[in-house]
Amino acid sequence: MKVALGCDHGGYGLMQEIKAWLESKGIEYVDFGTDSPEATDYAIYAKRVAKAILAGECDRGILICGTGIGISITANKFKGIRAALCSDCFSAQATREHNDANIVAFGARVVGPGLAIKIVDTFLHTEFSGAERHVRRIAQIESDME
C-alpha cells in the first residue's frame, strides 16, 4: 500500500509524527506537502492528494489541517474521493468498512499525536466489507446528485 500525505501549516507538525510512524512500520508514502510550518492554503494539498489517488499513484490518503474540515471538504469535491473526517478509531474503522473511504482527514488542533496515529493505523488496516448494502450506498454517493 502506498499512502498520499498532505497538510497545510496547521497540520505540519502532526504530519511529521505520522510520517515517522509510517516509516517505522515500513509503510510507503508520498508527501505532497506542505514542507514547512509557513502559512499556506489547505486546498492545494487536498487537491494533490485526491489527484494522486484518482490517478492510481497512491492507494489511500491522509490529510491534516487545523480542524480537518476545510481539507476534507476540498478533497470530497473530486468524484471518486471519499474523505472522512475522523476524530476517533471507531469512525475510522466504520468509514473503511461501510464507505470504502480512501482518505482520512483530521485536525491537528483537535486530535493529538497519539490518537492520530491510532486513527491512521485503524484506517490503513481496515478493509471495506464489500456488503451489498454498502456497495449500493457508495454507488449512490458516486452517482450524479441532482
MOSULCOR-V23097 format. One record per backbone hydrogen bond with DSSP energy under -1.0 kcal/mol. NH is the residue of the N-H (numbers start at 1). CO is the residue of the C=O. Records with the same first field share a line. If there is no record, write none. Layout:
BEGIN
NH: CO ; CO
END
This chain:
BEGIN
3: 28
4: 60
5: 30
6: 62
7: 33
8: 64
11: 8
15: 11
16: 12
17: 13
18: 14
19: 15
20: 16
21: 17
22: 18
23: 19
24: 20
25: 21
26: 23
27: 22
30: 3
32: 5
44: 41
46: 42
47: 43
48: 44
49: 45
50: 46
51: 47
52: 48
53: 49
54: 50
55: 51
56: 53
57: 52
58: 52
59: 2
60: 2
61: 102
62: 4
63: 104
64: 6
65: 106
72: 68
73: 69
74: 70
75: 71
76: 72
77: 74
78: 75
81: 78
84: 103
86: 105
92: 88
93: 89
94: 90
95: 91
96: 92
97: 93
98: 94
101: 95
102: 82
103: 82
104: 61
105: 84
106: 63
108: 65
109: 66
110: 107
111: 107
116: 112
117: 113
118: 114
119: 115
120: 116
121: 117
122: 118
123: 119
124: 120
125: 121
129: 97
135: 131
136: 132
137: 133
138: 134
139: 135
140: 136
141: 137
142: 138
143: 139
END
